[in-house]
Amino acid sequence: QVQLAESGGGLVQAGGSLRLSCAASGIRFGINSMGWYRQAPGKQRELVAVITRSGITNYTDSVKGRFTLSRDNAKNTVYLQMNSLKPEDTAVYYCYCLPFLRNTAYWGQGTQVTVSS
């Protein structure tokens, strides 16, 4: 059973930084892609950043230059470093993982990020 353990959310002032971590367990054949989505109140869930096994990253435009996604393949873990945070970054952040040889993505329980102005 694949499980994702998220950590690192919290409350920070605008301009501050947070680092989110997500560790996947129960992985048998490695992870294809992994990353983060977020959902703000009253809005749809949106992709924040994704990284492939080879390290190719993709970011939504609003976080480019401020967020950095990295992964440790040996630990099946991704890290989202969030700098220069803005109030509009406030949301619940969800980790997702797409293992190799699986047709289904797995999701974490979500971690709250709140940025005060």
Secondary structure, DSSP 8 states (H G I E B T S, - for coil): --EEEEE--EEEETT--EEEEEEEES-SS-EEEEEEEEE-TTS--EEEEEEETT--EEE-GGGTTTEEEEEETTTTEEEEEE-S--GGG-EEEEEEEEETT-SS-EE---EEEEEE-
